[in-house]
Amino acid sequence: MSETLQLTGELVQKLQEVLVAHDERCHDPLVAVQYMAAVTGYLLAAQPVPEEKRAEFLDHLDAFMRQVHADLRAQQAAPSGDGQGPGAP
């Protein structure tokens, strides 16, 4: 896994905009998430790696996704000094 990803709200918004251009239903973030999961599966399936490595990578992705989710939820729950959380405009 990559040590330093540049994940930002702006990147996520741009990805969702690309998905919306493909399918209007992606205005719903849960539909956009399904597309992103499908794209991840598609890209991984297309890689010429042994099945054991593929399964291992899927397990790492699952754990990584859960960690990103937990980190963001913790940030959202923490009081911020300016009255705006990470998702504030």
WODAUR-V646603 format. One record per run of one state. SS is the DSSP state (H for helix, E for strand, C for the rest). FROM is the first residue (numbers start at 1). TO is the last residue. If there is no record, write none. Layout:
ss={SS | SS}
from={FROM | FROM}
to={TO | TO}
This chain:
ss={C | H | C | H | C | H | C | H | C}
from={1 | 9 | 23 | 24 | 28 | 29 | 46 | 51 | 78}
to={8 | 22 | 23 | 27 | 28 | 45 | 50 | 77 | 89}
